[in-house]
Amino acid sequence: MADYREDFAKYIPDVPDGTRYWLVRTQAGALYHSFIRQSMIAVGYPELTVEYLRSLSATSDFARIEALREWIKTEDPENERPGLGARQVNDFCYVMKRGDFVIIPSAGSERFSVGRIVDDKVSQEQVMIVTGDEPPTPYTGFFKIRKVQWMGVSGGRSIDANVYLMFNNHQAVTSVDDYAEFINPLVFSMFTRNGKLHLVLRIRRTSDISAGSLFRTLADILELSDHIAEDVKVDERSSSVNARAYVRSPGIIEFIGPGLEILFIIGAITVAAAGGKFELNIPGHAKMHVSTRGLIKAITDAIDAKSNRNIRNRIADGIGSLDAVPPGEILEMLTDRKQISGNEEEVEDA
């Protein structure tokens, strides 16, 4: 068991306890592409220098916020809410940590990008604006930055409507921790969080979906996963797995459970069924433990067994009709190649 988890951890990202989620505004979309192009986010308040901010790093949140409030009030007497600005700058400079998620919206919040903070403290870099063929110009006042690795662009009807509720808050920097369960499936198709494994099946079909076909396909996947679990002597069963769905054609179905093996089996079934074919290219992963390679081989052999032919063909037809995309992390394990399998588009550079 320890061998499996060690090997699977190489492919399946973990979202550690304490990870925070932040919404950072882009000046009504004016800075959206600049943030992406420069791999950063930034806040204004030009009267607050990076040197001054770093001088406050050893103080408590309360003391910092009070000092920042007084500084803003003195340097910008027309600011009617210096306390709000102080709290936002404090969050941006001191509370945001490496590994936290950040979301930035485009103009009108039609699209948004998700990334992760990759630095440990605020630094100084001028945000530049590019307009057409004109040379880049500085965006005045925005030079306090955090570095970000952007992971993807999302938007459209396939996104859970709950995600868009967070954009109702128009503050420059806002904690959106309450939306974690909706944000994580946007950037990962398989991940662990709080001791549970999450597996995301993305539905790309844009026309209406037959309820009977959808539920039969899901029931067949769970039934076949139990048959395979029994065949390969895995104790877990699909009864330990919960599901969460948001399917508006397109949409997602998320499987959640404490058992790594049973969810891996479910994922392997969807990988094999994608495109209506149950064919898997299993490389001899030298970097994997022998026990892990043995488990994967046993699972794929069970999927391919003649006794499971009828149910696997039904699943293949169902997955094909849904135009479903299996988890890329499992596809990489099974075929040793990467695939962008998320709802997200590649981060653009425009």
C-alpha positions in Angstrom: 0.0 0.0 0.0 2.8 2.4 0.9 4.4 1.6 -2.5 1.2 2.5 -4.3 0.8 5.9 -2.6 4.5 6.8 -3.1 4.2 6.1 -6.8 0.8 7.7 -7.3 2.0 10.8 -5.5 4.4 11.4 -8.4 1.4 11.9 -10.7 -1.5 13.0 -8.4 -1.1 16.6 -7.0 -1.9 17.2 -3.4 -3.6 20.4 -2.1 -2.2 20.7 1.4 -4.2 21.7 4.5 -4.0 25.4 5.0 -3.9 26.3 1.3 -5.7 29.6 0.7 -7.7 30.9 -2.3 -7.6 34.6 -3.4 -9.5 36.7 -5.9 -7.3 39.6 -7.2 -9.0 42.2 -9.3 -7.5 43.4 -12.6 -8.7 47.0 -12.9 -11.8 46.0 -14.8 -9.7 43.7 -17.0 -7.1 46.3 -17.9 -4.4 44.3 -16.2 -5.6 40.8 -17.0 -3.3 40.0 -19.9 -0.4 41.9 -18.3 -0.7 39.7 -15.2 -0.6 36.6 -17.3 2.2 37.8 -19.6 4.4 38.8 -16.6 3.5 35.8 -14.4 2.4 38.1 -11.6 -0.4 39.8 -9.7 -0.1 43.4 -8.3 -1.7 45.9 -6.1 -1.7 49.7 -6.2 -1.2 52.1 -3.3 1.9 53.6 -4.8 2.6 55.6 -1.6 3.5 52.3 0.1 7.0 51.3 -1.0 8.3 47.8 -1.0 11.1 48.9 1.4 8.5 50.2 3.9 6.4 47.1 3.6 9.4 44.8 4.3 10.2 46.9 7.4 6.8 45.7 8.8 7.3 42.0 8.2 8.2 41.1 11.7 5.1 42.7 13.3 1.7 41.2 14.0 -1.2 41.5 11.6 -3.0 43.9 13.8 0.1 46.2 14.2 0.8 46.0 10.5 -2.7 46.9 9.5 -2.7 49.9 11.9 0.6 51.1 10.5 -0.6 50.7 7.0 -3.8 52.5 7.7 -2.0 55.5 9.2 0.4 55.6 6.3 -2.3 55.5 3.7 -4.3 58.1 5.6 -1.3 60.4 5.8 0.0 60.0 2.2 -3.4 59.8 0.5 -5.8 62.0 2.6 -8.5 61.7 -0.1 -8.8 57.9 0.5 -12.1 57.5 2.4 -11.4 53.9 3.4 -7.7 53.6 4.5 -8.5 50.7 6.8 -9.8 48.6 3.8 -6.7 49.4 1.8 -4.5 48.5 4.8 -6.2 45.0 5.1 -5.9 44.3 1.4 -2.3 45.3 1.3 -1.6 43.2 4.4 -3.3 40.1 2.8 -1.4 40.6 -0.5 2.0 41.1 1.1 2.0 39.0 4.2 -0.9 36.6 4.3 -0.7 35.1 0.8 1.8 32.2 0.9 3.6 30.1 -1.7 1.2 27.5 -3.0 -1.9 29.5 -2.4 -4.3 29.8 -5.4 -5.1 33.1 -7.1 -7.9 33.9 -9.5 -8.0 36.9 -11.8 -11.0 37.9 -13.9 -11.0 39.3 -17.4 -13.1 42.3 -18.4 -16.7 41.6 -17.3 -15.5 38.4 -15.6 -16.3 36.5 -18.8 -13.2 34.4 -18.3 -10.8 34.0 -15.5 -7.3 32.5 -14.9 -6.2 30.4 -12.0 -2.7 30.1 -10.8 -0.5 29.5 -7.7 1.8 31.8 -5.8 5.4 30.8 -6.3 7.3 33.3 -4.2 7.6 33.9 -0.4 7.3 37.7 -0.2 6.3 40.8 -2.1 8.8 42.2 -4.6 9.0 45.1 -6.9 8.4 45.0 -10.7 6.6 47.4 -12.9 3.3 46.2 -14.5 3.4 46.9 -18.2 0.5 47.5 -20.5 0.6 46.5 -24.2 -1.8 48.1 -26.6 -1.8 46.9 -30.2 1.6 47.4 -31.8 2.6 50.1 -29.4 5.6 49.7 -27.1 4.8 48.5 -23.5 4.0 51.3 -21.1 4.0 51.3 -17.3 0.7 51.1 -15.5 1.1 53.9 -13.0 1.3 52.9 -9.3 1.3 49.1 -9.8 4.7 47.8 -8.9 4.2 45.7 -5.7 3.9 42.2 -7.1 3.7 38.5 -6.2 4.9 35.9 -8.7 2.4 33.4 -10.1 2.5 30.3 -12.1 -0.7 30.4 -14.2 -2.4 27.0 -14.6 -5.3 27.7 -17.0 -8.1 29.8 -18.3 -11.7 29.0 -17.5 -15.1 30.3 -18.3 -18.4 29.6 -20.0 -21.4 27.5 -19.2 -19.4 24.4 -18.2 -18.3 26.2 -15.0 -20.4 25.6 -11.8 -22.5 28.7 -11.4 -21.3 29.0 -7.8 -17.9 30.0 -9.1 -19.3 33.2 -10.5 -20.8 34.3 -7.2 -17.3 35.1 -5.9 -17.0 37.8 -8.6 -19.8 39.8 -6.8 -17.1 41.0 -4.4 -15.3 44.0 -6.0 -12.5 44.5 -3.6 -9.0 44.5 -5.0 -7.9 41.5 -2.9 -10.5 39.1 -1.4 -10.3 35.7 0.3 -12.4 33.1 -1.6 -11.6 30.1 0.6 -15.3 29.1 0.6 -15.1 28.4 -3.1 -12.2 25.9 -2.9 -14.4 22.9 -3.7 -15.3 24.6 -7.0 -11.9 26.0 -7.9 -9.8 22.8 -7.4 -11.6 20.8 -10.2 -11.0 23.6 -12.6 -7.2 23.1 -12.5 -6.9 19.4 -11.6 -8.6 16.3 -12.9 -7.3 14.2 -10.1 -6.0 15.5 -6.7 -5.9 14.8 -3.0 -7.2 17.2 -0.4 -7.9 16.7 3.3 -7.1 12.9 3.1 -9.5 12.3 0.2 -8.9 11.6 -3.4 -10.9 13.6 -6.0 -11.3 12.3 -9.6 -12.9 14.6 -12.2 -14.6 13.4 -15.4 -15.2 16.3 -17.8 -18.2 16.2 -20.0 -17.7 18.1 -23.3 -21.0 17.3 -25.0 -22.8 20.6 -25.8 -26.2 19.2 -26.6 -28.8 17.7 -24.3 -27.8 14.5 -22.5 -30.2 11.6 -22.0 -30.7 11.1 -18.2 -31.1 7.4 -18.7 -27.8 7.1 -20.7 -25.9 9.3 -18.1 -27.0 7.4 -15.1 -26.6 4.0 -16.7 -23.1 4.8 -17.7 -22.2 5.9 -14.2 -23.8 2.8 -12.7 -21.9 0.6 -15.1 -18.6 2.3 -14.2 -19.2 1.7 -10.5 -20.4 -1.9 -11.1 -17.3 -2.7 -13.3 -15.0 -1.1 -10.7 -16.4 -3.4 -8.0 -15.9 -6.5 -10.3 -12.3 -5.4 -10.9 -11.6 -4.6 -7.3 -12.7 -8.1 -6.4 -10.6 -9.6 -9.2 -7.4 -7.8 -8.2 -8.1 -8.3 -4.4 -8.6 -4.7 -3.5 -10.7 -4.4 -0.4 -12.4 -1.0 -1.3 -15.7 -0.9 -3.1 -17.5 1.9 -4.9 -19.9 2.2 -2.0 -17.2 4.3 -0.3 -17.2 6.8 -3.2 -19.3 10.0 -3.2 -20.1 11.9 -6.3 -20.8 15.6 -7.1 -22.0 16.7 -10.5 -22.5 19.9 -12.4 -23.6 18.9 -15.9 -25.0 21.6 -18.1 -23.7 20.1 -21.3 -20.8 20.6 -20.9 -19.9 20.1 -17.2 -18.1 17.8 -14.7 -18.7 14.8 -12.6 -16.4 14.5 -9.6 -15.8 11.3 -7.7 -14.6 11.7 -4.1 -13.5 9.0 -1.7 -10.8 7.9 0.9 -9.7 4.9 -1.1 -6.9 5.4 -3.6 -7.2 2.0 -5.4 -10.9 2.1 -6.1 -10.8 5.6 -7.5 -7.8 4.6 -9.6 -9.8 1.7 -11.0 -12.7 4.1 -11.8 -10.2 6.4 -13.5 -8.6 3.6 -15.4 -12.0 2.5 -16.7 -12.7 6.0 -18.0 -9.3 6.2 -19.7 -9.8 2.9 -21.4 -13.3 3.8 -22.4 -12.5 7.2 -23.9 -13.2 7.2 -27.6 -15.0 3.8 -27.3 -11.8 1.8 -27.1 -10.5 -0.4 -24.3 -6.9 -0.4 -25.3 -4.1 0.8 -22.9 -0.4 1.1 -23.6 1.2 0.1 -20.3 4.9 1.0 -20.3 7.4 -0.7 -17.9 7.8 2.3 -15.6 11.3 1.7 -14.2 10.6 4.5 -11.7 7.6 2.6 -10.2 7.7 -0.1 -7.6 7.2 -3.6 -8.8 4.0 -3.9 -6.7 2.6 -0.8 -8.4 3.3 -2.0 -11.9 1.7 -5.3 -10.9 -1.5 -3.6 -9.6 -1.8 -1.5 -12.8 -1.3 -4.6 -15.0 -3.9 -6.6 -13.0 -6.4 -3.8 -13.3 -6.0 -3.3 -17.0 -6.1 -7.1 -17.6 -9.4 -7.2 -15.6 -10.8 -4.4 -17.7 -9.9 -6.3 -20.8 -11.3 -9.7 -19.6 -13.9 -11.4 -21.7 -16.2 -11.7 -18.8 -16.5 -7.9 -18.6 -17.0 -7.4 -22.3 -20.7 -6.5 -22.3 -20.5 -3.9 -19.5 -17.2 -2.4 -20.8 -18.8 -2.0 -24.3 -21.8 -0.2 -22.7 -19.4 2.1 -20.8 -17.4 2.8 -24.0 -20.6 3.8 -25.8 -21.7 6.0 -22.8 -18.4 7.7 -22.5 -18.3 8.3 -26.2 -21.9 9.8 -26.2 -20.9 12.1 -23.4 -17.7 13.1 -25.1 -16.1 12.7 -21.7 -12.4 13.5 -21.0 -10.8 11.1 -18.5 -8.3 12.3 -15.8 -5.0 13.3 -17.4 -3.1 12.2 -14.3 -4.2 8.6 -14.8 -3.6 8.8 -18.5 0.0 9.8 -17.8 0.5 7.0 -15.4 -0.9 4.4 -17.8 0.7 5.7 -21.0 3.7 7.7 -19.7 2.5 10.8 -21.7 0.9 14.0 -20.7 -2.5 15.3 -21.9 -4.3 18.5 -21.1 -7.5 17.0 -19.9 -9.0 19.9 -17.9 -11.8 22.2 -18.6 -9.2 24.9 -18.8 -7.6 26.3 -21.9 -3.9 26.9 -22.2 -2.9 30.2 -20.6 -2.8 32.7 -23.4 -0.1 35.3 -24.0 -2.1 38.1 -25.5 
